[in-house]
Amino acid sequence: MTEPSWVQHALWWQVYPLGFVGAEPGWEALKQPVAHRLGQLIPWLDYVVELGASGLALGPVFSSETHGYDTTDYYRIDPRLGDDADFDELITQAQARGLRVLLDGVFNHVGRGFPAFQQVLAEGPQSPAASWFGLTWPESGWVPGSEPGYEDFEGHRHLVALNHAEPEVGAYVADVMQHWLGRGADGWRLDAAYAVPASFWKPVLAEVRRAYPEAYFLGEYIHGDYAEEVRTSTLDSVTQYELWKAVWSSLNDANFYELSSALERHNGFLDTFVPLTFVGNHDVTRLASRLINPDHLPLALTVLLTIGGTPCIYYGDEQAFRGIKEDRAGGDDAIRPAFPATPTGLSQAGWPVYHLHQELISLRRRHPWLHRARTTVRTLSNEHLVYGASGNGGTLTVALNLSAAPAELPVPFSAAAVLAGHGKKHPDRNTVNLSGYGWAVLGNTR
């Protein structure tokens, strides 16, 4: 494992900045004066600390054409958000509260307005920048004003894929990373890392780590051989989409067998790396909208915060925000909303879920070994699950009931005290009584 030691205590609050501040959606905004909006995050930093998080995971903040994932200038803060001074102040305020900052780097592809691509369009195949992209030139020859074919990201023609076999691309990515780490960032989430050859990352990260050995590098992977990708790329971690799917799907289908299987695979990943775990992010329907039964939401959070991993909470999920992702233009808007100026502007309806997050995060803080904990399933049926989470000499027992009917579930003799949840340990039997949709986390005696 290559992750820095500080990551053992990391718990991220992820924000999509362009949505959070209510920025204009399109590239025409870049023609306007700089809008100093990034500072709108500062009144929320104490809220993040009080939640129990230790870091701010920012979505794209660099100059882009639309949604931030079509970057045009990696060295410039998106003018819809502000400028370098706004970024520096956010870093200063976060550091003053002990919060780490993770940046979102889109290094698989760029927006069409990226200067090197525009240079290619203007100069043709003789352009020094032509090797940065996968281009196909007309057989009849290039003439000014004509456009080559080019590789893109998953059919999106406004996202031009970079050629990761070109050494200059690797040098450029490494320089961008070091530039912003030098301004105070603590690490990078690498967007669409699954679309980049894993071998590309190894020399790039080696160069960056020479200057910033405590930096953290997280790759976005949706499927595939997570462990092998980590080994080849030397990334510290990848996103655990398998577990994300199993959590909400097992609850909706009353099928804890699916979650049990996913937890076993998760144990295997922990032999190689500590995955980033989550139940929501900027690309998926929110948990509160995904779950058929809202009473199951505490069960999902309990799993997230009692298993091995580096947990990440997507902004608004801690308030049970709702939002459905749709496969259309603007289909992400509902899951990337603007926030009020301060936490006092939030609806009172969401605060019980915030306090539930606090309870579970506090539990995790008291048991930092959970970062690398392995799980052992002890009781399993469609609607009932009891598992142990163990690591570094500590053990917790977690009992979940997704049925509306009360349940009495067996737990180890040593699981003596209920540390979180609303279960009651039976005084005469090695069982815990749970109400309908109930959950409990029990601590062991030594």
N, C-alpha and C positions, 0 to 999 in steps of 0.2 A: 504494500500500500504506500502510495506517495503523498497522500493528503497531509497538509500542514496540521500540527497538533491542535491548533485553535479550532479546527473544524469539529472536533469532538463535542464542543459545546455550542455549535452553530444551530440556529433555528431561524429560518428566513421568513420575512414578510415580503411577498412579491407584489410589485406594483407595475402596471402598464402606464408609464408617465403621460403619454400623449392623451390617453383617455382620462386619466385621473384629473388633469388640469383643464380638461375641456378644450383642447387645442383643435384648430381647424383641421379637417381631414385631408385636404389636398395640397398638392405641390404649389398651387398659386399663393399659398400663405408665405412661401419662402421669398416672395417678392416684396413682402411687407416688412416694416421695421421689426427688429427683434422684440419679441414679447417675453418679458421676464417672469415666466410662470413657474419655473422649476422650484422656486422658493415656496410654492404652495404646499410642498411636501413637508416643510419644516415644522409647521404647527401640529403635524401628525407624528412626529418622532417620539414624543413622550407617550403617546397612545401605543406605539409599537413596543416601547420598553415595558409599559404596564401590561401589555398582552403577555409578555414573557419572551418575545423574540430577541435575537441578538444581532440580526443583520437585516439590511434592506436590499432586496434583489430587484434591481431596476430593469424594466424592459428597455427597448431601444431609446437612446437619448441623442443619437448622432443625426446629422443632417440627412434627410431622406425626402423622397417624393410624396409619399402618402402615409402609410401605416408604420413606418419606422424600419421595416424589414426590407426596404428597397433603398439602401444607403447610397448617398452621393458624396459624402465627405466624412471620413472617419475621424478627422482631426477637429471637427467643428460640432459644437452642440447645436442641435436642431433649433433654428431661430424661433420656432413656435414654443420652445421651452425656455430659451434664454441664451446665455453665452458662457464663456469660461468662468467669469466671476460668479455667476449663479451656481455653476457646478462646484466651484471651490467652496462656496459658502455652505452648500448642502453637505459636502464632505466634512467640513469643519464642524458643523452642527451635529452630524451623525457621530463623528469621532468623540465629541464632547460627551455624548451619552453612551459611549462604549459600543456603538453599532458599527458593524462591518458593512461594506458596500460592494455588491456584486454587479458587474456590468453585463449587458447583453451584446455579444459580438456576432454579427451576421457575416461570416467569412466564407460561406459557400457561394454566395451570389451577391450581386450589386444591382442598384437601380440603373435604368438606361441612362440617366443623367450623370453617372459616374464619369469623371473627367477622362480616365483612360479609355473607356468605351467610346465616348464622344470623339476622342482623338482618332480612334480606329475608323469611325464612320467618316471623319473628315479627310483622313490621309490614306485610307485603303490598306492593302496587304503589306505595304512597305512601312507602315507605322511601327515604331519601336514597341508600342503597346499591344500589337496584334497577338503576341504570344501569350498574353494574359488571359485569353479567352479561347474557347473551342469554336473556331470559325470555319465556315464553308463558303468559299468565294465562287461567284458565277464562272462557269467554264468559258464563257465568252470573254472573260476579263472584267476587271473592275473599272468603273467610270465614276467620277465624282457625282455624288447624289444617290448612288445605288447602295444597297445594304446587303451585307453577307448574311447567310444563315448563321445562327449561333445556338449553342447549347443553353438551355434555360433551366429553371427550377420547377420540376414537376408540371411542365406545360404552361407555366405563367410567363408570357412573353415579355412582361415588364421586369422580370427578374433574370438578369444575365449571369449565367454560371461562370465562375472563375476557373481557370486552368490550373489545377493544383500540382501539376507536374512542372510548372514553370518556377524556377528558383526565386525569381524576383517577386512572385506572389507570396511565397513563404517569408521572404525577408520583409515584405511590406506588412504582412499580418503580425509578425513578431514586433515590428517597430510600433505599430498601432497599440498593441497590447502594452508594451513598455511605456509608451507615452502616457496612457491613462492610469497605469499602476503608479507611475511617477507623480501623478496628480492626486494620489490618495486612495484609489480603488484597491480592493483586496482580492479581486479575482474576476473570472469571466465565465458566464454561461455562453456556450458556443452553439448558436442556433443552427439547426439542421446539420449537426455534426455527422449524422448518419449518412448524409449524402456526400460527404468528403472522404476520400481514401484515408483510412485510419493511419496509414504510414505518413501522411502529410503532417500530422500533429506532432509526431515524436521529435523531429529536429527543431520545429518551431518552439515547442514548449521547453525543450532543453535550453535553447538560447534565452528565452524569457526567464526561466528559473535561475539561470546563472546570475541575473541581475536582481531577481525578486524571488528568492527561494521559498518565501512564505505565501506566495500567491496560490489561489485555488482555481482549478479548471474543471468545469462541469460540461459535459456534452449532452446535447439533446438527442436521445435515441428513443424511438417508438417501439421497435421490435428488433429481432436479431439476437446474436450471441453477445450479450452485454459484457460478459467477463472477457471474452477474447478481444472485443473492441477496446476495452480498457487496457489490456496487456499490450496490444499492438500500438495504440495511440499514446500511451502513458498518461491519459487523462486521469484525474483523481476520482471522477465519478460520472455516472450518467443518470438520466431521468428514468424512474422505475414505473413505466407505463403498464407493465403487466400487473403489478400490484394495484395500481389505480383502478384498472378495469375490474379486477377481482373483487375489490371492496364493494363498489356500488352494485355490481352485477349479482354478487352472492346475496346481498340484502334484498334486492328487488325480486330475485327468483327463489328466495327462501332455500338457498343452496350453499350452506357453509362448507360443503365439500370442495367447491371451487376455491374458496378463500384458503382452505387448508392446503390445497395443492400449491397455490401461489406462495404461501408462506414457506413451504418446503423449498421451492425454487429460490426464494429470497434468501434463505439460509445459505444456499450454494453461492449466490453472488457475494455474500458477506465474507466468503473465504478469500475473495480477490480484492474487493473494494466495498465501500459503503455507499449504497445508492442514495440518490435524492428521492425522498418519498413525499407524496402529495395526494390530496383528494380533489384538487382543483388547480387550474392555471389559466393563462390568457388564451388558450387554444381550445378549451373544452367547455361544454355545458356545465353550469355551476352545480355543485353537489345538491343544493337545496331544490333545484329544479329536476335533477336527474333521479333522485330517490322518489319512488312511488309513495312511500309512507314517510312523512316528515319525522315520525317518532324514531326512525332508524338513524337519523343524523348523529346522535351521540355515539352510537355503536361504531360508525365509520371513523369518527374522531378518536375514539378509544384505541382502535387498531392503529391508526396513524401514529399516535403518540406513545405507544407501548411496545413497538417493535424496533429492530435495528434500522438505522438509516439517518439521514440528515433531513428533518422535516421542513417543509415549505408550506406556508399558509398564503393563499392568494387573496389579495385585498378585497374585502367585502365578504369573503366566506366566513370570517370570524363574526359576522353580523347576520349570517344566513341570507345573504343577498341571493336573489334569483336571477336567472338569465340563461337563455337558450342559444347555443351557437347554431347558425344556419349556413348552409352551403350556397351562398350567394354573395354578390357585392354588398359590402356593409354588414355581412352576416356575423361579424365579431363584435359589432357595436354594443349589443346587449350585455356582453360579458366583460366589456372594457369601459365601464361608466365613469363619468365625472363624479368626484367626491365633493362634499360641502367644504367650506373654508376651514372648519374645525370639527372635532368629534362631537361637539354639542349639537351640530346640525343633523346628526344621524337619528333615525327613528328609534323610539324607545323599544319597539318590538324586537330589535335585534340584539339588545344587550344581554339577555339571558344566554344566548349562544356565545357571546364574547366571554362571559364569565365561565362558561363551560370550558372554553379554550384555556382560560387562565388556570382553572383547576387542573387540567390534564398537563399543561405545560409546566406548571409548578411541580407536579409529580415527576415529570421527566427531568427537571432541573435537579431534583433531590436524588436522582438515580442516573448520573451521567453515563454509567456503563451501558445504558440502553442504546447508545449510539451504535455499538457493535453487537448487540444482544442477538442470540439465536432463539427461535421459538420452538417449543415442543407441544404438539397438540395432545391433550389428555382426554378430552371428551368431545365427541363429534356426532352431530346429527344434522338434518337439514336446517333446523331452527335453533340449535344450541351449540355453543362452542366454548370450550375451556382450554386455554393454552398457558404454558409457562414461558416467560421471557427471562433468559439467563445470560449472565456475562460477568466476567471479572469478579467472581465470588458472590454476586447478588442474584436474586430471583424474585420475580413478581408473578402472580397468577391472575389471569384475566378471564372473566366469565361474562358471556354475552347471551342474551335471549332476544331473538327477533320475533318471537311469537307474542300475540296479545295476551296469552294465558300466563299466569305466574309459573315459575319453574324453580325446582330445587336441584342444583347441580353439584356433583362431587368435586371437591378440591383437596389438595394435599393437606395432611395433618399440620404441616408447618405453616400453611397459609392462614395465619391466625387473626390478622387485623384487616379490616376494610380501609384502604387508604384513599380511595376515590370511588365515586359512584354511590348508589343507594341500596346495594345489597346488604343482607344481614347474615353473618356467619351463624350457623346453627350451633347452639351451645353444647349439644350432646353428640352431634354427628359431624363428620368431615364433609360438610356440604355448605353451600351458600344459597340463600333464598333470594330470588330476583322477581321483581314485579314484571308485568307484561312490558316488553321492550326494554327491560332493565339491563344494567351492566354494573360490574364491580371490578376493582383492581385490589388485590389483596397482597399484603406483605408477609414475608416469611419470618418465622422465628429462627434463631440460630441454636 
